[in-house]
Amino acid sequence: MTRDRRRADLAPPAAVVPGSLGILGGTFDPIHLAHLAVAEEVRELLGLERIRFVPAGRPVHRPIPPVASAEDRLAMVEAAIAGNPAFESSRAEVDRPGPSYAVDTLEEFAAEERAAGREPDLTFILSAEAYAGLPAWREPARILELCRMAVVPRPDARPSDPSAVAALIPGADRRTILLDGPSLAVSGSMIRARLAAGRSIRYLVPAAVAAYIDDHSLYADNPRRNPTP
């Protein structure tokens, strides 16, 4: 009985909204299964037609630069999303010179949508931790004009508080959707630490990503030369 009730409480996928685009940015150093699970959950619950993965070229809010190159991180993203027709990748921040700012990327994608004859319907996917820092981003009010925010939880972060963000960016709460999950305790730093210790990364990254790491000797401080799953 309990199991049946849990099944009944699970929302069915939303109807797909033609032209809708979800945007998931990050360093993807490397991309892992939590990234993919989050993207699929947001796609289903919000009825997004496409999810675009955007590896950062030079991330502004990360004090330590990514370990892998932008080209390698993009290649790992492309390997990870192969086979899902709703997922796509973007070189926007890899090719753009200078630091990677979300507002520039959103402006570019909105212009692309208009050029294709569609009114932009953009959803920016980010963690609760990143959302709390939104007021410090470049042109946060403009960001919220360009897209809505889909905020997913992180196991190590406080729950999102749209009213606190709205106190600094008026109207932010009306452009924010809080999702319950998934909340998977997997991170790029965890993957890199396991490789450095010679540990397996099986079931933490797609097999194609593990193979790419091994073939290209990424994160090469691993004494076992990046074992494949």
C-alpha positions in Angstrom: 0.0 0.0 0.0 2.8 2.5 0.9 4.6 1.7 -2.3 1.4 2.3 -4.3 0.8 5.6 -2.7 4.3 6.8 -3.5 3.8 5.9 -7.1 0.5 7.8 -7.2 2.3 10.9 -5.7 4.9 11.0 -8.5 3.9 13.6 -11.1 3.7 12.5 -14.7 5.7 14.2 -17.4 4.4 17.6 -18.5 3.3 18.1 -22.1 6.2 19.2 -24.2 6.1 22.9 -25.0 7.3 23.4 -28.6 10.3 25.6 -28.9 11.1 25.6 -25.2 14.8 25.4 -24.3 16.4 24.5 -21.0 20.0 25.7 -20.4 22.4 23.8 -18.1 25.7 25.5 -17.7 28.7 24.5 -15.6 32.4 23.6 -15.8 31.6 19.9 -16.4 35.0 18.9 -15.1 34.0 16.2 -15.7 30.3 15.9 -16.5 28.7 13.1 -14.3 25.4 11.3 -13.8 24.0 13.9 -11.5 24.2 16.5 -14.3 22.3 14.2 -16.6 19.7 13.2 -14.0 19.0 16.9 -13.2 18.6 17.8 -16.9 16.2 14.9 -17.5 14.1 15.7 -14.4 13.7 19.4 -15.4 13.0 18.4 -19.0 10.2 16.1 -17.9 8.6 18.2 -15.2 8.6 21.4 -17.2 7.9 20.0 -20.6 11.0 21.4 -22.2 11.6 20.4 -25.8 15.4 20.6 -25.6 18.1 20.8 -22.9 21.3 22.6 -24.0 24.5 21.8 -22.0 26.9 24.8 -22.0 30.4 24.2 -20.7 32.0 27.3 -19.3 35.1 28.7 -21.0 36.5 30.8 -18.2 34.0 30.5 -15.3 33.8 33.7 -13.3 32.6 32.4 -10.0 35.0 29.6 -9.6 38.3 30.6 -7.9 40.3 27.7 -9.2 40.3 27.2 -13.0 38.9 23.9 -14.4 41.5 21.1 -14.6 40.5 19.8 -18.0 40.6 22.1 -21.1 37.4 23.7 -22.4 37.7 21.5 -25.5 38.1 18.3 -23.4 35.1 19.3 -21.2 33.0 20.0 -24.3 34.0 16.6 -25.8 33.0 14.8 -22.5 29.6 16.6 -22.6 29.0 15.5 -26.1 30.0 11.9 -25.2 27.7 11.9 -22.2 24.6 13.2 -24.0 24.9 11.1 -27.2 21.8 9.1 -27.7 19.4 11.5 -26.1 17.6 13.4 -28.9 16.4 16.1 -26.4 20.0 16.9 -25.3 22.4 19.1 -27.2 25.7 20.9 -26.5 26.9 24.5 -27.1 30.2 26.0 -27.9 29.0 29.5 -27.0 31.2 30.0 -23.9 34.1 27.8 -25.1 34.5 30.0 -28.2 33.7 33.4 -26.6 36.8 35.2 -25.5 37.1 36.5 -22.0 35.2 35.3 -18.9 31.9 33.4 -19.2 28.9 35.4 -18.2 25.4 33.9 -18.2 23.8 37.1 -19.4 25.9 37.1 -22.5 25.0 33.4 -23.2 21.3 34.0 -22.7 21.3 37.1 -25.0 23.0 35.0 -27.7 20.5 32.1 -27.3 17.5 34.5 -27.3 18.8 36.1 -30.5 19.2 32.6 -32.1 15.6 31.8 -31.2 14.3 35.0 -32.8 16.4 34.4 -35.9 14.8 30.9 -36.1 11.3 32.5 -36.0 10.5 31.6 -32.4 9.8 33.7 -29.4 12.5 32.8 -26.8 11.2 30.4 -24.1 14.3 29.9 -22.0 14.7 28.1 -18.7 18.0 28.4 -16.9 18.8 25.4 -14.7 20.9 25.9 -11.6 21.6 24.6 -8.1 20.2 26.0 -4.9 23.8 27.2 -4.1 24.2 29.0 -7.4 20.7 30.6 -7.1 21.5 32.0 -3.7 24.5 33.8 -5.4 22.4 35.1 -8.3 22.4 38.8 -7.1 26.2 38.9 -7.4 26.1 37.8 -11.1 26.5 40.3 -13.9 23.2 42.0 -14.8 20.9 39.6 -12.7 17.8 41.6 -13.5 18.4 41.2 -17.2 19.0 37.5 -16.7 15.5 37.2 -15.2 14.1 39.1 -18.1 15.6 36.6 -20.5 14.7 33.4 -18.8 13.0 31.8 -15.8 15.0 29.9 -13.2 14.6 26.2 -12.5 16.3 25.6 -9.1 17.3 22.1 -8.1 18.5 21.1 -4.6 22.0 20.1 -3.5 22.7 17.8 -0.6 25.3 20.2 0.9 23.4 23.5 0.3 20.6 25.3 2.2 17.1 25.2 0.6 16.4 27.9 -1.9 14.6 31.1 -0.7 13.2 33.0 -3.7 12.0 35.8 -1.3 15.6 36.5 -0.2 16.7 36.7 -3.8 13.7 38.9 -4.7 14.7 41.3 -1.9 17.8 42.1 -4.0 16.3 41.5 -7.4 12.7 42.6 -7.5 10.4 40.0 -9.1 12.9 37.1 -8.9 10.4 35.0 -7.0 7.9 35.2 -9.8 10.5 33.9 -12.3 11.7 31.0 -10.1 10.5 27.4 -10.1 11.7 25.2 -7.2 12.1 21.5 -7.9 12.3 18.8 -5.3 15.1 16.8 -6.9 16.9 14.9 -7.9 19.5 15.5 -5.1 22.4 13.3 -5.9 25.7 13.7 -3.9 28.0 13.5 -6.9 30.4 16.3 -7.9 33.3 16.9 -10.2 35.6 17.3 -7.3 34.5 13.9 -6.0 35.3 12.3 -9.4 38.7 13.9 -9.6 39.6 12.9 -6.1 38.6 9.3 -6.8 40.8 9.3 -9.9 43.7 10.8 -8.0 43.4 8.0 -5.4 43.2 5.3 -8.0 39.6 4.6 -7.2 36.8 3.5 -9.6 34.4 6.0 -11.0 32.0 3.3 -12.2 28.4 4.4 -11.9 29.3 8.0 -11.3 30.0 9.0 -14.9 28.8 7.6 -18.2 31.0 4.9 -19.6 31.8 7.0 -22.6 33.1 9.8 -20.3 35.2 7.4 -18.3 36.7 6.1 -21.6 37.4 9.6 -22.8 39.2 10.4 -19.5 41.3 7.3 -19.9 42.1 7.7 -23.6 43.2 11.4 -23.1 45.0 10.9 -19.8 42.9 13.6 -18.1 43.3 14.2 -14.4 46.6 12.3 -14.9 47.7 12.6 -11.2 45.7 9.4 -10.9 48.3 6.6 -10.2 46.2 4.0 -12.0 45.9 6.2 -15.2 42.2 6.8 -14.9 40.6 3.3 -14.8 37.6 2.9 -17.0 34.4 1.7 -15.3 
